[in-house]
Amino acid sequence: MPDDRGEPVVVIVQSCDVDFNLKRLERYLVMVREGRAEPYLLLTKIDLEAVLKLYYLSGL
């Protein structure tokens, strides 16, 4: 998908729930940049991140 200037754009969508993986996100960003495209990040479920932290800290 090109942007207003005709440059290629890639939207990376990643959920911030238990499946969030920083290394995976880094790999995606590297692939997009090596493909000479502009990465845009869309992080979903960011509102649940605090709830998940509390869950893991509680040791349940």
DALIN-V764085 format. One record per pair of residues at least 24 apart in sequence whose ideal C-beta (glycine too) atoms are under 6 Angstrom apart, sorted by sequence separation. I is the first residue (numbers start at 1). J is the second residue. D is the distance in Angstrom with one decimal. If there is no record, write none. Layout:
# DALIN-V764085
i: <I:I>
j: <J:J>
d: <D:D>
This chain:
# DALIN-V764085
i: <10:12:16:17:8:9:10:11:12:13:14:15:16:15:16:7:11:17:16>
j: <37:39:43:45:37:38:39:40:41:42:43:44:45:45:46:38:42:48:49>
d: <4.7:5.8:5.3:4.9:4.0:5.0:5.6:4.8:5.4:4.6:5.9:4.9:5.0:5.0:4.9:5.8:5.8:5.9:5.0>
